[in-house]
Structure formats: structure tokens, C-alpha cells
Amino acid sequence: MEGQLWATRKGRGVTGKSIVHLRVLFLMIVVGVFLSSSRAQDLAPRAYLITPLHANAVTLNWSFSNGSIDLNGLPVGVTGTYSVPIFNYYHSFGLFGRSANVLAVLPYAAGNFEGTQPGAEAHLYRSGLLDSGYRFSVNLKGGPAMPMQEFMKWKQKVLLGVSLRVVAPTGQYDPTKLINWGTNRWAFKPEIGYSQRWGHWILDGYMGGWFFTTNNEFFSHNSLFPGTRTQSQSPIGVCEGHLSYDFKPLLWASLDGNFWFGGKTSVNGVENPLSQLSNSRLGATGAVPITKHQSLKFSYSTGTYIRYGGNFQTVSFAWQYSWLGKPN
């Protein structure tokens, strides 16, 4: 990428200041790649457990992340600190006799990033809406659609489900800028999920992949690139696992881990081979009921193996209000 920027400016009287400017742009591109790939880092225990028919929940989540972006051995330092408040709405229903649900996610983010390279330093602050997300999930085995009366008598054994997550390009995006919270593209994640209970223990495992459309206005219509440029990304494979323990109903804790790979990025069809992802995270989650309709959830995660991308420590807190049918 830095070579492409150099080639663009070559022949225009590149000065020492221009070279420094290009290095700063390179640092910002690094941050942009991280933001466009960060959704693969999600850890979501108990995502395929079923709920009774017509269950509803609103969740307010706040997460704080701090760390660095690793660049596959490149001598560049990039660090960041950012927070993400998220509003979620969940609803369950029956589909051909099976338990199904939909989830809508509206996130906002604010953060500071800093990059250093020999001869250059850059600081950046961004705040605004991230791309909204939508998830549809349906159980294939072990989870029939049940009203509350039947659900209270039901005992989980083995659950098998599938889901499709869609991220829409609704976030804040300005094509003249390198760094945006929005990605100006659609993203799709089909996934299969497995869950099995042994007494108080639950084991979850998911496998899926992210697929992306092309951003047709990547860092375009500005003084460096007056035309239009495209950015594309190859699919990202994701594996995720959780082992959790129920202390009593709605009071539980889990150990969480994932691994994701792939995701090379290309600009105008030129692939960056160093952008190959091969990363993993580990973490823990706990949930505590506080009233009949309310609960709290806490989680922590950190990078364990990062080849290219964000190596962040993340702490999150969530408040949830749930009800059946109309709220009481």
C-alpha cells in the first residue's frame, strides 16, 4: 500500500515532507484495515440456546478496548483506545415448529488511534455510528418452538442451529477520508452452531465465515486520488467455542475462545499479501440476574495469537430487560 501511494506521487516533485505525509497515510490505512475486520473478533456464548415463544429483550451494552495493531512484522507501531455503546433488540418466534429468533444491533463508537513509523507520527480521533447488524437464527434439532408453560418443563440436551448475520452499510462514512467507522459495504456471515448440556455444564461450538461486497468508493475524490478507487476483502473463516456453567437459573459464567483466518485486502485489484489474518482471542463472560425482568452481563477478552490486526484487551458491561409478549 505504501508503494502504491509512492507511485501515485512519483513524478510530482516528491519532497521529504511528501514522504512523511505518505507514511502517515500508510499508518492510517493500517487503522482502516483493522476497523473493517474487527467484527471477526466477536465472542458470543450461548448464542444458540432457545427461549420460549414471543420472548423479547432489549440490551444496552458498553465496551472499552485498548491495545495495538500488529502488522505481520512490519516496523510500525499503531495503538488505539475506543469505546462502543450498543443497543440490541431480540425477539423469538416459531418457524415451521422450530424455535427461531431475530436480533437487531445498532452500535456507536468513539476512539483515539496513534501511529508511529520512522520519520512520521499520526494521531486520529473518530466518533460516529458503526454499521448496523441483523441476525436471524433457527434451531434445526433439539429446540421446538414452545410457549412458556412447556419451556419450563423442557430440558436441553443437544441443540443444532443455523444463523445468518448481515451487516448493512449504515455507519458513518466519508469516501474522502481514509478512516471511517462505517465500511461502505455489505457483510454476510452464515454460521452453524452446536450446543450440548451435561447437568450444569454447557458446551457451545460455532463455525462460519464472513463474506464481503466491494467498497466502490475507498479513499477517493480527494487531492491524492481525485478518481474512484475500490477496496475488497477475501472471506474470513471463524471458529468459536465456549464452556459455561450454570450456578442457578440466569446466573452463569463461561470461558470463551475463537480463531479467525483469511481476509486479505485488495485496493483496485492489487492484493496486500501481508494482510492475511490468522488470529485468536480468549476471554470470560458472567451473567447475573437482578430482578425478574433484568440481568447484567460482564465480559473480558484479550488477543492470544495475532498475526495481523487488532491485539486489544476489551472489557464490556451489558444491562438487559426481557419480557414475554407485552412488557409488564
N, C-alpha and C positions, 0 to 999 in steps of 0.2 A: 504493500500500500504506500509506504513512504517513497518507494521507487516510482510509483505512478504519479505521485504529487511532484516529484522532482522532474519527471519527464514533461509534465504539463507546464512547468515554469521554465524549463530549459529553453534557451534562446530568447528569453525576455529580459536578459540582464540580471541574472540571479545574484544577489548580494549576500553578505553574511547575515544581514537581518532577514532576508528571504529564507535562507536555510533554517534559521532558528524558527521562523514562522511555520515552515513546513514540518519541523519536528514537533512543534506544539500541536499542529493539526493531526499528526500521527498519534500523539497521545490521546487526543480527543476521540479519534476513530476507535482506539482500544476501548475506551469507556463505552462508546456506542455499541460495539460488538457484545460487551458484557450485558448491557441493558436489553439487547434484543434476544439474548439466550438465557436470561436469568430465570425464566419460568420453569425450566427443566429442573431447577433445584428444589421444587416443592416436596414437602413431606406431609402426607395426609393419612394418619392412622384411622382405621375403621371406616374407610370411605365406602365400603360395600355392605356394611351392616344395614339391615332393613328397619323400617319404622312402620307403625300402624297406618292404615289408610287416613288420608286427609291430615297428616301431621304437617305442621308449619313451624318455621323457625326463622328469626332474624338474628344476625350475628354482627356485632361490631368488633373488629379485630384491629389491633395496632402492633406493628413490628418495628424493631430497631436493628439495623445492621451496621457493622463496622469491620473493615478489613482491607484487603488488597486485591489486585487483579494480576494473576500470574500469566506470563506471556511465552510459555514454552521455551524458556532460556534466554529470551531477549533482554539486553541490559537496560530495561526501562522500569521505573517504579511508578505504579499507579495505586492510590489509596482512595477510599471513599467512606462516607458516613451518611446514611439516609434512613428515613422512616417512612412507613407505608400504612396509613389507615385504610381499612377495607370495610365496605358494607356488603353483607351477604343476605340473600333470601332463599329459603329452601321450602319445597312443597313435595309431598309424596302422594301417589295415586296408584290405581290399578291399571295394568295393561295386559289384556288377554289373560287375566287371572294371576299375573305375576306382579310382584312389588316393583314399583318404578318411582323415580323422583327427578326433579329438575332443580338446578341451583343457578342463581344469577349472582355475579360478583362485580362490584364497582369499586376499583381501587384509586387512591390518590397517593402521590409520593412527593417528597421534598428531600433534597440531599446535596452534599458538597463532595466534589471529587478533586483530587490533586495529582498531577503527573510530573515526573522529573526524568529528564534524559540529559546526557552530557551537552551542555550549552543551551538548555531550554527548560522552562518550567511553566506549568499551566494550572490555573485554578478555575473551577467551574461550579456554579450553583444552578439547580433546576428545581422547579416545583410545578405540579400540574397533574391532570388526570392521566392515569395509565389506561391502556386498552381494557375494555370491559370483557368479562368472561362468562360463558354459559356452559352448563354441563347437564347432559341427560344420561341417566343410568337406569338399567333394568336388570332384575335378577333372572337368571336362567335356571338355577337349580337351588332348592332348599329354602326359598323365600316367597311363598304365595302372598298375594295381597290379602290382608286381614284387617278387620276392624279391631278396635282396642280390646274388646272382650276376648276375642280369640288370640290376639297377640300376647296378652298377659299369661296365657296358658302354654304358648309355643316355646319350645326350647331349640336354640340354634345348634346345628351340627356342622354340616358343610354347606357353604354358600358359594355360588359361582355366578358372576355377573359381568356385564359389559357396559362400557360408557363411551360417550363421545363428548369431548370438551372442545369448545370453539372460542377463540379469542378474536374479537372484532376490532377493526382499526378505528376506534372511537377516542383514543387518547390524544393528548396534546402533541401536535406535530407541525413543524415548520421546515419545509424542504430546503430552505437556505441555510439551515443550521445543521452541524454535524451531530449534536447531542439532543435527543428528544426522549421524553418518557413514552410517547406513542411510537409505534413501529411502522405505521402506514402500510400494513399488510394483514392478511388473514392468517390465522394459525389453527390447525386441527390436530387433536390428539385422540385417536381411537385407543381403547385400553381394555384389557381383560383383567378381572380381579377375582381372587380366591380368598376365602376366609373360613377358618375352622376353629371350633371351640372345644376345649377339654376342661370341663369344670369352670374354674375362674380364669383360665388362660385362653387367649385368642391369638391365633397366628394369621397374619394377612400377607398376601403377596400380589403385586400388580406387575404387568408387563404392557408396555405401549410405546408409542412413538409420536413425535411432533412432526408435522408436515406444514410447510410454509408456502404462501404465494410470494410473488416478487414485489418488492418495493420499487415502483417505477419512477419515484422522484427522490432518490437518495442524494443528499447534499448537492443540490442543483440550483440553477437560477441565481447564482451569486457571482462575485468578482473573480473567483478562481475557476468556477465551472458554470459559464453562462447558459450552457445547454442542459439537457436532461440526462441523468445517469441512473442506472438500475443497480439494486443490490439484491442478491438471492442467497439462500442458505439451504444446504442439503439437510435431509431429515435427521432428527435426533432420537436415538433409541433410549428408552428409560426403563429401568428395573427398580422396584421399590419393595421393601419389606418392613414389617412391624410385629413386635411381640408385646402384647399388653396383658394386664392383669386387672380383674375386677375385684376391688375390695368390698364394694356393695353396689347396688344399682346406681348408675351415673357417677360413681366415684372410681376412677381407674387411672392407670399410668402405663406408658408404653416406651419401649426402646425403638428408635426409628433409623432407617438407613436407606440410601439409594445409590444408584450408579447410572450415569448417562454418558453417551458416546455419539460421535458423528458431528454434524452441524457445521461443516466447513462453509465459510462465506466467500462470495464472489462479488466483484464490482465490475459492471459492464462485461460480464462473462469471464473475467480474469480471477481465478481461484487463489485464495491465500492458503497455501498448504500448512502453515503454522497454526491455523485456526481450528484444527481438528480437536474436538473435545473428547476427554477421557477422564471424567471427574466423579467424585462421590462425596456424600455428606453423611454424618451420623448425628443423632440428636435424641431428645427425650421429650415426652408430652405428658401432661397430667390434667385431669378434669375433675372439678369439684362442684356438686350441686349446692345451691344456696337457698332456693325456695322451690316450690312445686313446679314453677314455670321457668326458673332462671338457673343458669350454671356459669361457671368460669372455667377457662382453659388456659394453660400456660405451656410454653414450649421453648426449647433451646436447641440450636443445631450449629454445627461448625464443619468446615471442609476437612476431609481426611486425606484425599488424594486429588490434587488439582494439576492437570497438565496445561490447560489453557482456559482462562476465565476467572470468575469471581471466587475468591477464597475468603468468605465472610463469616463472622460469628453473628448469629441472629437470635434475638430474644423477642418473643411475641406474647401478647395477652389478649384474650377474647372474652366478651360477655355475650351470652346467648339467651334469648327469650323464645320459648316454644309453646305451642298450643295445638289442640285438635279442633278442626272446624273454625268457628268464630272464636276470637280471644275472649277469655273470661275477665 
